[in-house]
């Protein structure tokens, strides 16, 4: 039995932002018209790790998070191509033939306007259209998606997150920025201040701005609990050389509270303030009460 036609979206897709989703939606539209399957070809590791090993691009999401968002956007099949020296050295004119050999049922290719490929990134949309046509493949080039008078891009999202502009980042991502991992034991300082927290030891490649955020914590049971979180180095209560920690205080939990060892997901919804050092813990406690009130208002709990 022949495999269904494959309509393939190609790109790095870090973040799976609105621009990336437009490329995948182009493949979905081809599938709707012609039948077949929506596929995604992406690259692992990020090409910058090979091309710029001294300054690789910090990823917005890990592979699991990226795949989840790709599937949500419509991907029925995902191929992670190993981006190694042989692949990076492939002449651009050989790329369409390589695609056809890799995916014999390939019918259409979907790329963003700025997609480059082949040795020295010499291939671009017009050369792909020309060379793919000889193999009976159609190429659909998708324009960038603009937001606030500028194209949406992964680098723009990275900058927004690094600067603490969560609102801008989330608008471009469509789905809120997220941290995911396993809860670790803490020093229970929050409990002594009257605000117990669950603590996520989290080591993302891209470091978002330290600060206090209104969040949702998705528990192992799948319940999204309203919360307020501090992401940072806890300068009021810690000395130097500590690792960043994501501490989440659940505001009005209705389900089972996660415990150490549980895997949770924290959705970042609104940035409330910078992380700052207070003169003493009483000042910190007073500010936490303000943070809790702001987060409750945001969540509609006040």
Backbone as CSV, one residue per row, in Angstrom:
resi,resn,N_x,N_y,N_z,CA_x,CA_y,CA_z,C_x,C_y,C_z
1,UNK,0.847,-1.203,0.000,0.000,0.000,0.000,0.877,1.246,0.000
2,UNK,0.602,2.189,-0.901,1.390,3.402,-1.006,1.160,4.303,0.200
3,UNK,2.245,4.983,0.593,2.106,5.956,1.663,1.343,7.167,1.148
4,UNK,0.615,7.863,2.045,-0.085,9.083,1.610,0.925,10.157,1.217
5,UNK,0.504,11.046,0.354,1.346,12.176,-0.010,1.802,12.909,1.250
6,UNK,3.030,13.431,1.193,3.574,14.176,2.322,3.739,15.636,1.931
7,UNK,3.205,16.513,2.775,3.362,17.954,2.611,4.242,18.416,3.776
8,UNK,5.452,18.844,3.450,6.507,18.981,4.452,6.830,20.439,4.736
9,UNK,6.669,20.845,6.016,7.114,22.151,6.495,8.539,21.999,7.014
10,UNK,9.425,22.890,6.591,10.840,22.771,6.934,11.293,24.020,7.670
11,UNK,12.013,23.822,8.769,12.581,24.951,9.502,13.125,24.504,10.845
12,UNK,13.810,25.394,11.509,14.317,25.100,12.857,13.159,25.107,13.857
13,UNK,12.250,26.050,13.722,11.001,26.108,14.498,11.222,26.219,16.005
14,UNK,12.286,26.877,16.445,12.454,27.075,17.885,11.417,28.082,18.368
15,UNK,10.595,27.671,19.302,9.524,28.508,19.813,8.171,28.178,19.215
16,UNK,8.155,27.675,17.974,6.896,27.400,17.257,5.971,28.610,17.404
17,UNK,6.495,29.750,16.982,5.744,30.998,17.112,4.755,31.155,15.957
18,UNK,4.071,32.288,15.911,3.021,32.493,14.914,3.553,32.411,13.489
19,UNK,4.787,32.866,13.274,5.380,32.741,11.950,5.619,31.294,11.565
20,UNK,6.108,30.505,12.507,6.310,29.070,12.258,4.977,28.375,11.996
21,UNK,3.983,28.746,12.768,2.666,28.111,12.603,2.080,28.414,11.228
22,UNK,2.398,29.591,10.675,1.908,29.925,9.341,2.495,28.964,8.302
23,UNK,3.760,28.577,8.475,4.386,27.621,7.553,3.710,26.255,7.679
24,UNK,3.464,25.822,8.908,2.796,24.530,9.117,1.361,24.578,8.600
25,UNK,0.695,25.700,8.778,-0.675,25.835,8.280,-0.713,25.786,6.757
26,UNK,0.355,26.241,6.100,0.440,26.121,4.644,0.451,24.648,4.241
27,UNK,1.211,23.839,4.983,1.222,22.388,4.709,-0.145,21.775,5.011
28,UNK,-0.792,22.251,6.043,-2.132,21.750,6.367,-3.124,22.063,5.254
29,UNK,-3.009,23.255,4.700,-3.922,23.642,3.623,-3.701,22.769,2.383
30,UNK,-2.427,22.455,2.094,-2.144,21.562,0.968,-2.730,20.180,1.218
31,UNK,-2.663,19.728,2.443,-3.243,18.429,2.792,-4.760,18.457,2.644
32,UNK,-5.354,19.558,3.027,-6.813,19.672,2.889,-7.229,19.603,1.418
33,UNK,-6.448,20.248,0.549,-6.811,20.297,-0.869,-6.469,19.002,-1.612
34,UNK,-5.325,18.415,-1.288,-4.785,17.330,-2.099,-4.772,15.977,-1.391
35,UNK,-5.111,15.968,-0.101,-5.000,14.742,0.673,-3.566,14.519,1.108
36,UNK,-3.376,13.570,2.009,-2.026,13.253,2.452,-1.806,13.552,3.919
37,UNK,-0.559,13.862,4.250,-0.133,13.975,5.637,0.714,15.232,5.806
38,UNK,0.550,15.881,6.958,1.351,17.058,7.294,2.611,16.608,8.019
39,UNK,3.758,16.935,7.458,5.026,16.586,8.091,5.835,17.816,8.431
40,UNK,6.734,17.664,9.386,7.671,18.726,9.756,9.085,18.150,9.732
41,UNK,9.960,18.835,9.034,11.392,18.537,9.069,12.067,19.650,9.845
42,UNK,12.697,19.286,10.955,13.423,20.258,11.752,14.808,19.705,12.039
43,UNK,15.625,20.449,12.759,17.043,20.107,12.867,17.464,20.037,14.334
44,UNK,18.282,19.031,14.628,18.742,18.793,15.988,20.168,18.229,15.905
45,UNK,21.144,18.895,16.496,21.031,20.117,17.303,20.766,21.350,16.435
46,UNK,20.521,22.467,17.117,20.344,23.728,16.408,21.584,23.974,15.533
47,UNK,21.410,24.382,14.279,22.568,24.579,13.388,23.670,25.442,13.973
48,UNK,23.328,26.375,14.835,24.357,27.254,15.403,25.382,26.487,16.229
49,UNK,25.009,25.327,16.756,25.964,24.550,17.561,27.123,24.050,16.713
50,UNK,26.849,23.792,15.454,27.900,23.372,14.535,28.575,24.567,13.887
51,UNK,27.784,25.547,13.488,28.317,26.670,12.718,28.959,27.739,13.592
52,UNK,28.470,27.884,14.836,29.029,28.866,15.762,29.192,28.226,17.141
53,UNK,30.086,27.249,17.267,30.169,26.507,18.536,30.534,27.376,19.738
54,UNK,31.184,28.510,19.498,31.556,29.386,20.618,30.406,30.277,21.071
55,UNK,29.389,30.416,20.231,28.240,31.261,20.604,26.953,30.681,20.025
56,UNK,26.597,29.463,20.455,25.374,28.859,19.914,24.135,29.603,20.380
57,UNK,23.083,29.500,19.591,21.822,30.149,19.928,21.162,29.435,21.107
58,UNK,20.809,30.148,22.174,20.102,29.500,23.294,18.660,29.195,22.897
59,UNK,18.243,27.967,23.105,16.921,27.540,22.669,15.833,28.055,23.607
60,UNK,14.701,28.418,23.014,13.552,28.864,23.799,12.920,27.681,24.521
61,UNK,12.807,26.541,23.817,12.191,25.339,24.375,13.082,24.129,24.111
62,UNK,12.926,23.108,24.942,13.627,21.861,24.669,12.869,21.061,23.610
63,UNK,13.436,19.938,23.218,12.863,19.170,22.109,11.448,18.688,22.410
64,UNK,11.209,18.228,23.624,9.882,17.731,23.990,8.846,18.846,23.903
65,UNK,9.183,20.020,24.417,8.249,21.144,24.374,7.992,21.573,22.932
66,UNK,9.047,21.594,22.140,8.895,21.981,20.733,8.003,21.001,19.995
67,UNK,8.233,19.707,20.189,7.414,18.707,19.508,5.942,18.831,19.892
68,UNK,5.689,19.084,21.158,4.302,19.227,21.616,3.611,20.371,20.887
69,UNK,4.321,21.473,20.716,3.742,22.624,20.039,3.621,22.397,18.535
70,UNK,4.560,21.668,17.955,4.456,21.339,16.534,3.218,20.476,16.269
71,UNK,2.992,19.505,17.135,1.809,18.641,16.982,0.537,19.459,17.165
72,UNK,0.546,20.339,18.150,-0.601,21.223,18.373,-0.885,22.073,17.132
73,UNK,0.185,22.491,16.436,0.023,23.330,15.246,-0.434,22.542,14.027
74,UNK,-0.410,21.203,14.116,-0.941,20.400,13.019,-0.016,19.346,12.459
75,UNK,1.208,19.247,12.975,2.134,18.243,12.461,1.648,16.833,12.805
76,UNK,1.589,15.977,11.807,1.228,14.566,12.021,2.453,13.673,12.056
77,UNK,3.570,14.227,11.653,4.814,13.472,11.564,5.953,14.481,11.714
78,UNK,6.944,14.174,12.570,8.081,15.069,12.804,9.373,14.295,12.585
79,UNK,10.239,14.850,11.761,11.558,14.253,11.536,12.618,15.225,12.044
80,UNK,13.402,14.792,13.032,14.511,15.594,13.544,15.771,15.185,12.788
81,UNK,16.211,16.036,11.884,17.397,15.737,11.106,18.647,16.102,11.904
82,UNK,19.572,15.148,12.002,20.830,15.420,12.687,21.622,16.443,11.880
83,UNK,21.821,17.600,12.460,22.566,18.643,11.750,24.042,18.476,12.071
84,UNK,24.699,17.655,11.255,26.118,17.376,11.436,26.892,17.949,10.257
85,UNK,28.203,17.718,10.225,29.047,18.291,9.187,28.664,17.811,7.786
86,UNK,28.391,16.497,7.580,27.964,16.080,6.234,26.693,16.784,5.772
87,UNK,25.734,16.948,6.674,24.499,17.622,6.266,24.761,19.094,5.968
88,UNK,25.532,19.753,6.829,25.817,21.173,6.611,26.625,21.399,5.341
89,UNK,27.386,20.379,4.908,28.243,20.521,3.731,27.538,20.170,2.428
90,UNK,26.287,19.732,2.499,25.553,19.351,1.295,25.394,20.545,0.356
91,UNK,25.776,20.406,-0.919,25.533,21.504,-1.863,24.040,21.807,-1.947
92,UNK,23.722,23.068,-2.075,22.318,23.471,-2.091,21.539,22.785,-3.200
93,UNK,22.178,22.577,-4.363,21.458,21.980,-5.488,21.115,20.511,-5.245
94,UNK,21.773,19.890,-4.251,21.487,18.484,-3.933,20.354,18.325,-2.916
95,UNK,19.986,19.416,-2.263,19.021,19.326,-1.171,17.662,18.780,-1.607
96,UNK,17.076,19.259,-2.724,15.774,18.701,-3.119,15.816,17.203,-3.389
97,UNK,16.887,16.731,-4.051,17.016,15.292,-4.295,17.152,14.534,-2.981
98,UNK,17.883,15.100,-2.043,18.014,14.472,-0.716,16.645,14.374,-0.047
99,UNK,15.858,15.442,-0.150,14.518,15.419,0.429,13.671,14.304,-0.184
100,UNK,13.722,14.196,-1.497,12.911,13.191,-2.185,13.352,11.784,-1.814
101,UNK,14.650,11.585,-1.623,15.148,10.268,-1.201,14.743,9.959,0.235
102,UNK,14.779,10.973,1.080,14.397,10.785,2.484,12.904,10.519,2.628
103,UNK,12.126,11.223,1.804,10.667,11.166,1.918,10.078,10.874,0.536
104,UNK,10.037,9.598,0.125,9.615,9.246,-1.239,8.211,9.723,-1.594
105,UNK,7.334,9.871,-0.598,5.959,10.305,-0.891,5.803,11.818,-0.873
106,UNK,6.931,12.536,-0.807,6.895,13.996,-0.721,6.227,14.596,-1.957
107,UNK,5.301,15.524,-1.707,4.592,16.179,-2.798,4.808,17.692,-2.775
108,UNK,4.836,18.277,-1.594,5.007,19.735,-1.525,5.894,20.103,-0.349
109,UNK,6.590,21.227,-0.513,7.526,21.741,0.486,7.043,23.124,0.910
110,UNK,7.107,23.399,2.211,6.593,24.656,2.753,7.679,25.282,3.626
111,UNK,8.076,26.502,3.290,9.183,27.163,3.988,8.821,28.619,4.256
112,UNK,9.526,29.209,5.210,9.413,30.637,5.432,10.234,31.404,4.411
113,UNK,9.929,32.666,4.266,10.573,33.496,3.243,12.079,33.580,3.434
114,UNK,12.556,33.511,4.674,13.985,33.671,4.963,14.722,32.343,5.115
115,UNK,14.111,31.247,4.680,14.737,29.933,4.819,15.962,29.837,3.906
116,UNK,17.091,29.376,4.479,18.311,29.116,3.728,18.764,27.685,3.997
117,UNK,19.496,27.118,3.066,19.902,25.720,3.200,21.153,25.495,2.371
118,UNK,21.755,24.332,2.581,22.922,23.959,1.791,24.206,24.582,2.301
119,UNK,25.317,24.122,1.719,26.639,24.582,2.141,26.732,26.110,2.043
120,UNK,27.197,26.711,3.129,27.316,28.158,3.166,25.987,28.886,3.126
121,UNK,24.885,28.165,3.427,23.533,28.747,3.394,23.266,29.404,2.038
122,UNK,23.802,28.779,0.961,23.700,29.383,-0.368,22.327,29.192,-1.001
123,UNK,21.564,28.205,-0.531,20.234,27.982,-1.082,19.204,28.877,-0.433
124,UNK,18.247,29.358,-1.222,17.147,30.158,-0.685,15.887,29.829,-1.483
125,UNK,14.823,30.534,-1.214,13.513,30.109,-1.720,13.484,29.958,-3.239
126,UNK,14.075,30.897,-3.975,13.993,30.838,-5.436,14.766,29.657,-6.007
127,UNK,15.916,29.344,-5.425,16.667,28.183,-5.920,15.950,26.886,-5.572
128,UNK,15.269,26.861,-4.423,14.530,25.660,-4.050,13.341,25.453,-4.983
129,UNK,12.647,26.521,-5.319,11.529,26.417,-6.266,12.021,25.854,-7.591
130,UNK,13.128,26.378,-8.084,13.671,25.948,-9.379,14.090,24.489,-9.362
131,UNK,14.863,24.084,-8.355,15.426,22.730,-8.348,14.386,21.683,-7.975
132,UNK,13.440,22.052,-7.089,12.410,21.093,-6.689,11.440,20.815,-7.830
133,UNK,11.215,21.822,-8.675,10.274,21.668,-9.782,10.692,20.534,-10.720
134,UNK,11.999,20.348,-10.885,12.505,19.291,-11.755,12.165,17.905,-11.219
135,UNK,11.871,17.827,-9.920,11.525,16.546,-9.301,10.018,16.399,-9.120
136,UNK,9.268,17.339,-9.657,7.812,17.281,-9.530,7.302,17.738,-8.185
137,UNK,8.115,18.513,-7.465,7.734,18.995,-6.138,7.353,20.463,-6.210
138,UNK,6.278,20.826,-5.553,5.906,22.238,-5.471,6.468,22.826,-4.181
139,UNK,6.828,24.100,-4.228,7.384,24.802,-3.073,6.494,25.998,-2.765
140,UNK,6.080,26.100,-1.518,5.219,27.190,-1.067,6.010,28.045,-0.077
141,UNK,6.203,29.299,-0.435,6.983,30.224,0.386,6.020,31.109,1.168
142,UNK,6.134,31.070,2.481,5.197,31.765,3.367,5.835,33.050,3.876
143,UNK,5.130,34.143,3.727,5.633,35.432,4.210,5.718,35.440,5.730
144,UNK,6.620,36.270,6.228,6.722,36.450,7.677,5.425,37.027,8.224
145,UNK,5.136,36.711,9.466,3.973,37.259,10.158,4.448,38.435,11.007
146,UNK,3.800,39.574,10.864,4.196,40.765,11.615,3.393,40.893,12.905
147,UNK,4.052,41.471,13.893,3.359,41.860,15.124,3.971,43.166,15.590
148,UNK,3.139,44.158,15.828,3.583,45.491,16.213,4.625,46.025,15.238
149,UNK,4.287,45.925,13.944,5.052,46.535,12.860,6.451,45.951,12.664
150,UNK,6.651,44.719,13.100,7.933,44.047,12.869,7.688,42.552,12.719
151,UNK,8.510,41.870,11.921,8.319,40.428,11.735,8.537,39.658,13.044
152,UNK,7.690,38.685,13.271,7.875,37.775,14.400,9.062,36.862,14.090
153,UNK,9.933,36.694,15.060,11.092,35.814,14.891,11.486,35.231,16.238
154,UNK,12.206,34.120,16.198,12.687,33.511,17.444,13.645,34.442,18.160
155,UNK,14.495,35.151,17.414,15.451,36.058,18.059,14.720,37.204,18.751
156,UNK,13.624,37.663,18.171,12.849,38.729,18.807,12.193,38.217,20.088
157,UNK,11.733,36.977,20.098,11.150,36.383,21.303,12.219,36.201,22.376
158,UNK,13.405,35.757,21.974,14.495,35.609,22.947,14.811,36.935,23.622
159,UNK,14.883,37.983,22.813,15.184,39.294,23.372,14.082,39.743,24.333
160,UNK,12.824,39.521,23.937,11.706,39.930,24.796,11.753,39.191,26.127
161,UNK,11.993,37.895,26.108,12.066,37.128,27.350,13.246,37.574,28.202
162,UNK,14.384,37.824,27.568,15.577,38.242,28.316,15.387,39.600,28.967
163,UNK,14.570,40.444,28.333,14.325,41.790,28.856,13.119,41.852,29.793
164,UNK,12.421,40.718,29.950,11.259,40.701,30.832,9.979,41.162,30.174
165,UNK,9.972,41.267,28.847,8.749,41.683,28.149,7.943,40.423,27.823
166,UNK,7.355,39.855,28.862,6.619,38.601,28.715,5.383,38.782,27.842
167,UNK,4.729,39.913,27.946,3.527,40.150,27.156,3.834,40.054,25.665
168,UNK,4.907,40.695,25.230,5.302,40.650,23.823,5.671,39.225,23.421
169,UNK,6.458,38.545,24.246,6.873,37.179,23.922,5.666,36.262,23.786
170,UNK,4.743,36.347,24.721,3.570,35.465,24.680,2.671,35.761,23.490
171,UNK,2.566,37.012,23.104,1.759,37.348,21.929,2.351,36.696,20.681
172,UNK,3.670,36.694,20.570,4.317,36.120,19.388,4.322,34.597,19.428
173,UNK,4.373,34.035,20.637,4.367,32.573,20.785,2.977,31.974,20.595
174,UNK,1.941,32.763,20.812,0.540,32.354,20.796,0.178,31.607,22.073
175,UNK,0.988,30.606,22.444,0.796,29.888,23.704,1.761,30.443,24.725
176,UNK,1.383,30.534,26.011,2.289,31.135,26.991,3.635,30.411,27.072
177,UNK,4.647,31.198,27.383,5.967,30.640,27.683,5.828,29.696,28.867
178,UNK,6.625,28.620,28.879,6.483,27.591,29.916,7.836,27.105,30.419
179,UNK,7.851,26.733,31.669,8.947,25.971,32.266,8.400,24.601,32.646
180,UNK,9.223,23.598,32.498,8.768,22.252,32.825,9.910,21.485,33.468
181,UNK,9.591,20.702,34.487,10.626,19.924,35.137,10.110,19.230,36.384
182,UNK,11.048,18.726,37.163,10.736,17.949,38.355,10.959,18.795,39.602
183,UNK,10.028,18.735,40.532,10.126,19.520,41.758,11.258,18.997,42.637
184,UNK,11.962,19.945,43.247,13.093,19.607,44.113,12.846,20.139,45.514
185,UNK,13.541,19.587,46.514,13.358,20.111,47.881,13.934,21.510,47.996
186,UNK,13.317,22.342,48.796,13.816,23.692,49.046,14.200,23.865,50.494
187,UNK,14.561,25.084,50.858,14.950,25.374,52.245,13.749,25.742,53.096
188,UNK,12.563,25.766,52.482,11.300,26.069,53.160,11.277,27.465,53.769
189,UNK,12.036,28.374,53.128,12.007,29.758,53.591,10.647,30.390,53.327
190,UNK,10.048,30.032,52.192,8.716,30.559,51.900,7.705,30.171,52.955
191,UNK,7.826,28.945,53.443,6.893,28.470,54.470,7.053,29.285,55.758
192,UNK,8.295,29.612,56.099,8.514,30.398,57.318,7.983,31.824,57.174
193,UNK,7.877,32.299,55.927,7.334,33.637,55.686,5.816,33.618,55.512
194,UNK,5.241,32.408,55.527,3.801,32.279,55.370,3.351,32.052,53.942
195,UNK,4.306,31.803,53.050,3.986,31.586,51.640,4.743,30.363,51.129
196,UNK,4.249,29.168,51.446,4.955,27.955,51.005,5.018,27.880,49.482
197,UNK,6.106,27.342,48.989,6.294,27.240,47.544,6.654,25.816,47.142
198,UNK,6.393,25.530,45.877,6.951,24.331,45.247,8.077,24.818,44.350
199,UNK,9.183,24.085,44.349,10.432,24.585,43.781,10.873,23.753,42.586
200,UNK,11.072,24.441,41.475,11.460,23.785,40.236,12.917,24.112,39.938
201,UNK,13.773,23.095,40.026,15.149,23.260,39.587,15.137,23.178,38.064
202,UNK,15.468,24.277,37.441,15.230,24.424,36.008,16.434,25.117,35.401
203,UNK,16.935,24.572,34.320,18.169,25.097,33.733,17.977,25.329,32.240
204,UNK,17.173,26.331,31.861,16.916,26.561,30.444,18.135,27.150,29.747
205,UNK,18.253,26.893,28.439,19.337,27.507,27.667,19.140,29.017,27.600
206,UNK,17.917,29.429,27.307,17.593,30.847,27.319,17.167,31.224,28.735
207,UNK,17.811,32.218,29.315,17.500,32.638,30.682,16.525,33.811,30.628
208,UNK,15.250,33.595,30.974,14.315,34.728,31.022,14.719,35.697,32.138
209,UNK,14.226,36.915,32.042,14.535,37.926,33.053,14.070,37.450,34.429
210,UNK,14.931,37.608,35.412,14.553,37.284,36.783,13.431,38.221,37.224
211,UNK,12.532,37.682,38.029,11.441,38.516,38.506,10.313,37.686,39.074
212,UNK,9.213,38.365,39.348,8.012,37.750,39.908,6.940,37.742,38.816
213,UNK,6.278,36.595,38.678,5.332,36.391,37.585,4.035,35.787,38.109
214,UNK,2.922,36.191,37.524,1.666,35.457,37.701,1.713,34.255,36.771
215,UNK,1.410,33.072,37.316,1.604,31.834,36.567,0.421,30.894,36.777
216,UNK,0.412,29.853,35.966,-0.395,28.665,36.219,0.551,27.493,36.363
217,UNK,0.304,26.653,37.350,1.092,25.436,37.537,0.214,24.241,37.174
218,UNK,0.621,23.533,36.138,-0.125,22.353,35.711,0.430,21.154,36.467
219,UNK,-0.395,20.534,37.295,0.022,19.445,38.176,0.042,18.122,37.414
220,UNK,0.607,17.069,38.020,0.588,15.749,37.364,-0.818,15.255,37.045
221,UNK,-1.825,15.732,37.786,-3.212,15.341,37.515,-3.812,16.137,36.362
222,UNK,-3.075,17.157,35.875,-3.568,17.964,34.766,-4.339,19.189,35.189
223,UNK,-4.395,19.464,36.487,-5.095,20.655,36.978,-4.189,21.876,36.845
224,UNK,-4.732,22.966,36.314,-3.987,24.216,36.204,-4.294,25.075,37.420
225,UNK,-3.348,25.148,38.333,-3.537,25.904,39.571,-2.982,27.320,39.419
226,UNK,-3.766,28.306,39.843,-3.308,29.691,39.816,-2.165,29.869,40.807
227,UNK,-1.152,30.646,40.411,-0.018,30.826,41.297,0.718,32.129,41.043
228,UNK,1.676,32.403,41.910,2.608,33.504,41.731,3.999,32.907,41.933
229,UNK,4.933,33.257,41.052,6.241,32.602,41.064,7.361,33.623,41.081
230,UNK,8.418,33.263,41.771,9.660,34.037,41.712,10.697,33.210,40.967
231,UNK,11.258,33.813,39.935,12.322,33.163,39.172,13.590,33.989,39.367
232,UNK,14.601,33.357,39.965,15.827,34.109,40.146,16.744,33.533,41.201
233,UNK,17.519,34.451,41.810,18.624,34.061,42.688,18.353,34.337,44.165
234,UNK,17.147,34.806,44.520,16.726,35.056,45.902,17.758,35.891,46.671
235,UNK,18.113,37.088,46.203,19.235,37.834,46.789,19.028,38.256,48.238
236,UNK,17.775,38.345,48.689,17.541,38.757,50.076,17.942,37.672,51.061
237,UNK,17.810,36.415,50.660,18.015,35.311,51.602,19.171,34.394,51.218
238,UNK,19.800,34.646,50.070,20.883,33.776,49.613,22.170,34.574,49.447
239,UNK,23.294,33.859,49.561,24.587,34.448,49.256,24.849,34.299,47.760
240,UNK,26.028,34.641,47.340,26.376,34.527,45.939,26.534,33.061,45.534
241,UNK,26.668,32.846,44.213,26.952,31.520,43.655,25.840,30.506,43.911
242,UNK,24.601,30.941,43.828,23.477,30.012,43.909,22.890,29.847,42.516
243,UNK,22.255,28.725,42.300,21.619,28.473,41.013,20.239,29.113,40.983
244,UNK,19.804,29.564,39.820,18.439,30.101,39.726,17.416,29.039,40.097
245,UNK,16.327,29.494,40.656,15.261,28.589,41.076,13.917,29.229,40.731
246,UNK,12.981,28.393,40.309,11.609,28.852,40.050,10.749,28.382,41.208
247,UNK,10.340,29.331,42.051,9.549,29.032,43.251,8.114,29.505,43.015
248,UNK,7.168,28.593,43.128,5.766,28.926,42.848,4.922,28.744,44.100
249,UNK,4.205,29.793,44.444,3.236,29.733,45.541,1.852,29.573,44.923
250,UNK,1.166,28.491,45.257,-0.176,28.241,44.735,-1.172,29.075,45.531
251,UNK,-2.022,29.813,44.834,-2.860,30.815,45.484,-4.073,30.209,46.179
252,UNK,-4.834,29.419,45.459,-6.010,28.763,46.048,-6.139,27.373,45.437
253,UNK,-5.229,26.469,45.779,-5.233,25.155,45.119,-6.527,24.390,45.382
254,UNK,-7.025,23.765,44.326,-8.252,22.983,44.448,-7.980,21.489,44.311
255,UNK,-6.825,21.145,43.797,-6.478,19.737,43.645,-5.332,19.352,44.559
256,UNK,-4.752,18.217,44.281,-3.629,17.724,45.065,-2.404,18.586,44.822
257,UNK,-1.779,19.042,45.895,-0.597,19.890,45.761,0.599,19.018,45.376
258,UNK,1.323,19.370,44.304,2.485,18.567,43.884,3.549,18.515,44.975
259,UNK,4.319,17.436,44.977,5.362,17.234,45.978,6.683,16.988,45.264
260,UNK,7.741,16.956,46.054,9.084,16.718,45.508,9.091,15.434,44.672
261,UNK,9.661,15.534,43.488,9.703,14.390,42.577,8.634,14.415,41.511
262,UNK,7.569,15.198,41.745,6.521,15.334,40.723,7.024,16.197,39.569
263,UNK,6.519,15.898,38.393,6.839,16.706,37.219,5.685,17.681,36.978
264,UNK,6.011,18.957,36.850,4.995,19.984,36.662,5.385,20.887,35.494
265,UNK,4.393,21.642,35.071,4.590,22.649,34.021,4.118,23.980,34.576
266,UNK,4.939,25.010,34.421,4.585,26.344,34.914,4.438,27.263,33.709
267,UNK,3.208,27.765,33.511,2.925,28.701,32.422,3.100,30.131,32.933
268,UNK,3.904,30.906,32.245,4.171,32.277,32.651,3.153,33.191,31.957
269,UNK,2.326,33.878,32.737,1.205,34.623,32.180,1.386,36.140,32.226
270,UNK,1.980,36.652,33.303,2.157,38.111,33.414,3.347,38.409,34.317
271,UNK,4.188,39.328,33.894,5.313,39.730,34.737,4.854,40.828,35.690
272,UNK,5.116,40.638,36.976,4.659,41.584,37.990,5.732,42.586,38.386
273,UNK,6.986,42.130,38.498,8.059,43.046,38.884,9.413,42.372,38.715
274,UNK,10.483,43.180,38.860,11.846,42.652,38.874,12.107,41.905,40.182
275,UNK,13.093,41.035,40.155,13.600,40.482,41.408,14.584,41.483,41.997
276,UNK,14.397,41.835,43.262,15.264,42.818,43.906,15.698,42.301,45.282
277,UNK,16.746,42.919,45.810,17.224,42.570,47.154,16.616,43.536,48.165
278,UNK,15.949,42.969,49.184,15.335,43.771,50.233,16.280,43.872,51.426
279,UNK,16.138,44.914,52.234,17.066,45.100,53.365,16.933,44.024,54.432
280,UNK,15.741,43.406,54.545,15.536,42.359,55.539,14.311,41.537,55.134
281,UNK,14.123,40.415,55.812,13.063,39.488,55.414,11.675,40.049,55.667
282,UNK,11.526,40.953,56.625,10.210,41.544,56.856,9.775,42.389,55.659
283,UNK,10.737,43.100,55.062,10.416,43.881,53.864,10.064,42.951,52.708
284,UNK,10.779,41.845,52.627,10.470,40.850,51.596,9.069,40.283,51.814
285,UNK,8.742,39.968,53.050,7.426,39.410,53.359,6.317,40.381,52.982
286,UNK,6.512,41.669,53.253,5.508,42.674,52.897,5.324,42.740,51.389
287,UNK,6.431,42.647,50.644,6.330,42.707,49.192,5.660,41.446,48.631
288,UNK,5.941,40.308,49.236,5.296,39.071,48.786,3.784,39.176,48.938
289,UNK,3.328,39.827,50.021,1.884,40.016,50.202,1.308,40.861,49.069
290,UNK,2.050,41.872,48.633,1.612,42.698,47.507,1.587,41.867,46.228
291,UNK,2.655,41.082,46.024,2.731,40.225,44.832,1.561,39.248,44.797
292,UNK,1.245,38.659,45.942,0.144,37.707,46.002,-1.174,38.387,45.637
293,UNK,-1.379,39.593,46.137,-2.612,40.313,45.846,-2.710,40.639,44.356
294,UNK,-1.605,41.092,43.751,-1.604,41.403,42.322,-1.893,40.151,41.489
295,UNK,-1.296,39.035,41.895,-1.513,37.789,41.161,-2.962,37.320,41.304
296,UNK,-3.516,37.452,42.486,-4.917,37.056,42.684,-5.847,37.901,41.824
297,UNK,-5.568,39.203,41.751,-6.388,40.071,40.895,-6.275,39.637,39.446
298,UNK,-5.060,39.332,39.014,-4.858,38.889,37.631,-5.647,37.620,37.350
299,UNK,-5.648,36.690,38.293,-6.335,35.411,38.113,-7.842,35.493,38.395
300,UNK,-8.316,36.668,38.828,-9.739,36.806,39.133,-10.134,36.191,40.454
301,UNK,-9.186,36.127,41.372,-9.459,35.509,42.665,-9.732,36.557,43.755
302,UNK,-9.702,37.822,43.381,-10.047,38.900,44.314,-11.173,39.748,43.730
